[in-house]
Amino acid sequence: MVGRHTACEIRRRPYTLARLGDDGFAAILAGTSLEARWLELEITETAVMRHSEESIVTLRALHDRGVRISVDDFGTGYSSLSYLKRFPIQMLKVDQSFVRDITTGPDDAAIVAAVASLAHNLGLKVIAEGVETPEQLILPRALRCNSFQGFHFSRPLPAAEFEALPRDGKSLGA
């Protein structure tokens, strides 16, 4: 798909950053004809921390190729703040477990606010995951989250239906 970012999750073996390495990702990009600038690699905190030194090398090489890198499910894994300055990431994805109870749980709202503030202060974009109701969208929007994901916008779609959205004058925008 030209002009749209394609997100790919790296969660568990055998697709660890250290095992795939830059050459593995280069082969995948070549095999799919996807330009690196359109690829967003979503990695969990756990995936980053496994083989962290090798992961740093791979992430920097991918970043240099133009791949966008986000930390998925932020706040549910190791949550080592030191990697936020060590790894070349561009986005933090606030885990849906915090967004789910954002309207009823003051702790969840505080966590989302803290993550959004931290990310913005580090020059990172913030994505709120798991937005399922209009009410759950209010606070992340007020906190200047850059993007939102969840059933409030759309259930998962087959590729053909997703590709038809712009042709039909529709979008999934917030």
One Martini backbone bead per residue (centre of mass of N, CA, C, O) as a GRO file, in nm:
protein
  174
    1MET     BB    1   0.091   0.040   0.027
    2VAL     BB    2   0.069   0.359  -0.064
    3GLY     BB    3   0.098   0.603   0.195
    4ARG     BB    4   0.105   0.375   0.424
    5HIS     BB    5   0.135   0.255   0.722
    6THR     BB    6   0.302  -0.040   0.840
    7ALA     BB    7   0.240  -0.262   1.095
    8CYS     BB    8   0.476  -0.447   1.306
    9GLU     BB    9   0.497  -0.709   1.528
   10ILE     BB   10   0.725  -0.770   1.806
   11ARG     BB   11   0.711  -1.046   2.044
   12ARG     BB   12   0.816  -1.340   1.949
   13ARG     BB   13   0.928  -1.612   1.874
   14PRO     BB   14   1.155  -1.577   1.611
   15TYR     BB   15   1.095  -1.243   1.628
   16THR     BB   16   1.365  -1.120   1.710
   17LEU     BB   17   1.581  -0.877   1.684
   18ALA     BB   18   1.846  -1.041   1.707
   19ARG     BB   19   1.773  -1.260   1.490
   20LEU     BB   20   1.707  -1.078   1.245
   21GLY     BB   21   1.806  -0.814   1.201
   22ASP     BB   22   1.887  -0.608   0.949
   23ASP     BB   23   1.899  -0.820   0.720
   24GLY     BB   24   1.618  -0.940   0.768
   25PHE     BB   25   1.461  -0.677   0.715
   26ALA     BB   26   1.571  -0.622   0.434
   27ALA     BB   27   1.449  -0.879   0.309
   28ILE     BB   28   1.156  -0.817   0.371
   29LEU     BB   29   1.138  -0.552   0.217
   30ALA     BB   30   1.223  -0.667  -0.059
   31GLY     BB   31   0.991  -0.890  -0.072
   32THR     BB   32   0.749  -0.649  -0.045
   33SER     BB   33   0.814  -0.354  -0.156
   34LEU     BB   34   0.874  -0.193   0.106
   35GLU     BB   35   0.927   0.096   0.231
   36ALA     BB   36   1.075   0.192   0.517
   37ARG     BB   37   0.899   0.459   0.569
   38TRP     BB   38   0.624   0.258   0.596
   39LEU     BB   39   0.747   0.130   0.852
   40GLU     BB   40   0.618  -0.004   1.161
   41LEU     BB   41   0.772  -0.096   1.461
   42GLU     BB   42   0.642  -0.310   1.709
   43ILE     BB   43   0.756  -0.309   2.045
   44THR     BB   44   0.816  -0.453   2.330
   45GLU     BB   45   0.966  -0.431   2.622
   46THR     BB   46   1.055  -0.725   2.628
   47ALA     BB   47   1.190  -0.734   2.345
   48VAL     BB   48   1.402  -0.516   2.408
   49MET     BB   49   1.539  -0.655   2.667
   50ARG     BB   50   1.610  -0.869   2.492
   51HIS     BB   51   1.903  -0.835   2.390
   52SER     BB   52   1.970  -0.520   2.410
   53GLU     BB   53   2.231  -0.469   2.250
   54GLU     BB   54   2.131  -0.595   1.983
   55SER     BB   55   1.878  -0.418   1.961
   56ILE     BB   56   2.018  -0.148   1.926
   57VAL     BB   57   2.157  -0.208   1.661
   58THR     BB   58   1.903  -0.277   1.500
   59LEU     BB   59   1.738  -0.017   1.552
   60ARG     BB   60   1.942   0.182   1.431
   61ALA     BB   61   1.945   0.062   1.146
   62LEU     BB   62   1.642   0.098   1.095
   63HIS     BB   63   1.630   0.398   1.143
   64ASP     BB   64   1.836   0.467   0.914
   65ARG     BB   65   1.626   0.352   0.692
   66GLY     BB   66   1.321   0.472   0.816
   67VAL     BB   67   1.211   0.324   1.044
   68ARG     BB   68   0.951   0.303   1.259
   69ILE     BB   69   0.941   0.320   1.626
   70SER     BB   70   0.754   0.135   1.872
   71VAL     BB   71   0.612   0.109   2.196
   72ASP     BB   72   0.434  -0.146   2.312
   73ASP     BB   73   0.258  -0.163   2.597
   74PHE     BB   74   0.312   0.065   2.780
   75GLY     BB   75   0.362  -0.033   3.130
   76THR     BB   76   0.375  -0.380   3.127
   77GLY     BB   77   0.672  -0.423   3.164
   78TYR     BB   78   0.975  -0.317   3.252
   79SER     BB   79   0.991   0.004   3.249
   80SER     BB   80   1.261   0.126   3.146
   81LEU     BB   81   1.366   0.448   3.111
   82SER     BB   82   1.651   0.419   2.981
   83TYR     BB   83   1.555   0.321   2.690
   84LEU     BB   84   1.436   0.592   2.586
   85LYS     BB   85   1.743   0.702   2.529
   86ARG     BB   86   1.877   0.446   2.374
   87PHE     BB   87   1.642   0.419   2.181
   88PRO     BB   88   1.513   0.467   1.842
   89ILE     BB   89   1.232   0.617   1.916
   90GLN     BB   90   0.893   0.767   1.832
   91MET     BB   91   0.689   0.577   2.009
   92LEU     BB   92   0.411   0.552   2.237
   93LYS     BB   93   0.200   0.287   2.360
   94VAL     BB   94  -0.073   0.293   2.537
   95ASP     BB   95  -0.216   0.077   2.716
   96GLN     BB   96  -0.539  -0.049   2.732
   97SER     BB   97  -0.554  -0.091   3.045
   98PHE     BB   98  -0.558   0.227   3.092
   99VAL     BB   99  -0.791   0.319   2.896
  100ARG     BB  100  -1.036   0.151   2.986
  101ASP     BB  101  -1.032   0.313   3.297
  102ILE     BB  102  -1.016   0.634   3.256
  103THR     BB  103  -1.319   0.719   3.362
  104THR     BB  104  -1.291   0.555   3.666
  105GLY     BB  105  -0.968   0.569   3.702
  106PRO     BB  106  -0.739   0.773   3.841
  107ASP     BB  107  -0.483   0.605   3.790
  108ASP     BB  108  -0.513   0.572   3.485
  109ALA     BB  109  -0.519   0.873   3.418
  110ALA     BB  110  -0.238   0.934   3.541
  111ILE     BB  111  -0.075   0.745   3.360
  112VAL     BB  112  -0.148   0.869   3.089
  113ALA     BB  113  -0.045   1.152   3.158
  114ALA     BB  114   0.250   1.071   3.219
  115VAL     BB  115   0.319   0.940   2.947
  116ALA     BB  116   0.253   1.181   2.769
  117SER     BB  117   0.451   1.378   2.899
  118LEU     BB  118   0.707   1.218   2.863
  119ALA     BB  119   0.698   1.187   2.559
  120HIS     BB  120   0.688   1.487   2.481
  121ASN     BB  121   0.957   1.564   2.634
  122LEU     BB  122   1.112   1.346   2.428
  123GLY     BB  123   0.976   1.371   2.131
  124LEU     BB  124   0.724   1.186   2.135
  125LYS     BB  125   0.479   0.991   2.042
  126VAL     BB  126   0.121   0.920   2.105
  127ILE     BB  127  -0.064   0.616   2.170
  128ALA     BB  128  -0.397   0.517   2.215
  129GLU     BB  129  -0.514   0.221   2.333
  130GLY     BB  130  -0.845   0.099   2.341
  131VAL     BB  131  -1.062   0.273   2.206
  132GLU     BB  132  -1.432   0.230   2.259
  133THR     BB  133  -1.519   0.524   2.346
  134PRO     BB  134  -1.587   0.854   2.365
  135GLU     BB  135  -1.489   0.885   2.663
  136GLN     BB  136  -1.196   0.759   2.612
  137LEU     BB  137  -1.107   1.011   2.422
  138ILE     BB  138  -1.091   1.275   2.587
  139LEU     BB  139  -0.819   1.263   2.746
  140PRO     BB  140  -0.614   1.191   2.522
  141ARG     BB  141  -0.681   1.446   2.362
  142ALA     BB  142  -0.609   1.654   2.590
  143LEU     BB  143  -0.302   1.518   2.600
  144ARG     BB  144  -0.201   1.497   2.295
  145CYS     BB  145  -0.252   1.261   2.144
  146ASN     BB  146  -0.175   1.155   1.817
  147SER     BB  147  -0.321   0.871   1.856
  148PHE     BB  148  -0.575   0.614   1.785
  149GLN     BB  149  -0.705   0.300   1.915
  150GLY     BB  150  -1.003   0.114   1.822
  151PHE     BB  151  -1.344   0.029   1.818
  152HIS     BB  152  -1.449   0.321   1.784
  153PHE     BB  153  -1.348   0.319   1.478
  154SER     BB  154  -1.280  -0.005   1.439
  155ARG     BB  155  -1.284  -0.294   1.329
  156PRO     BB  156  -1.151  -0.530   1.189
  157LEU     BB  157  -1.024  -0.545   0.851
  158PRO     BB  158  -1.014  -0.622   0.553
  159ALA     BB  159  -0.805  -0.515   0.318
  160ALA     BB  160  -1.016  -0.429   0.103
  161GLU     BB  161  -1.181  -0.242   0.290
  162PHE     BB  162  -0.952  -0.053   0.372
  163GLU     BB  163  -0.870   0.037   0.079
  164ALA     BB  164  -1.168   0.164   0.021
  165LEU     BB  165  -1.203   0.412   0.197
  166PRO     BB  166  -1.079   0.648   0.023
  167ARG     BB  167  -1.249   0.589  -0.232
  168ASP     BB  168  -1.526   0.635  -0.048
  169GLY     BB  169  -1.463   0.885   0.156
  170LYS     BB  170  -1.331   0.741   0.402
  171SER     BB  171  -1.259   0.710   0.759
  172LEU     BB  172  -1.084   0.662   1.095
  173GLY     BB  173  -1.108   0.917   1.234
  174ALA     BB  174  -1.130   1.129   1.533
   0.00000   0.00000   0.00000
